[in-house]
Amino acid sequence: AEMRKGLSLIEVLVALAVTMAIFMVAMRVSILSTRTSRYSESLTYASALGHAKLMSLKSLPHDSPDLDLQWHKDPDNPILCGNVPFYRFWQVSDVPIGKEIILFVAWDDHLREKAQGFGSLASLQESGCAKISFKDVFLKE
């Protein structure tokens, strides 16, 4: 019986292929984890910015220009959190019991359309940018 010393070329290639496949899966999981973490962080910032603006609007008198029945853009846009620009917009509508506010926070996400200075509710809703919305009714005084 002949004794072999070392590995054959095919065994080495199979071992390299398996190692490469494991490395590729690990890299994809790492990239996905990073993207998810970045999106989660942006969503947290957007939520905080939306709630803060909604509370500041709620503290205004009912006849404030920021509560006029129209589309509004936040004069502070873009609001930088880290290196991500966030944009706040709100639509004010009349309802029988007061004013309905729909507030949007949009931001630049590397995987979607860029957020911008949307001129209307329709243009924001048609956009594929990352965004969240808040809805509240400010009761008549």
Secondary structure, 3 states (H helix, E strand, C coil): CCCCCCCCHHHHHHHHHHHHHHHHHHHHHHHHHHHHHHHHHHHHHHHHHHHHHHHHHHCCCCCCHHHCCCEEECCCCCEEECCEEEEEEEEEEEECCEEEEEEEEEECCCCCCCCCCCCCHHHHHHCCCEEEEEEEEEECC
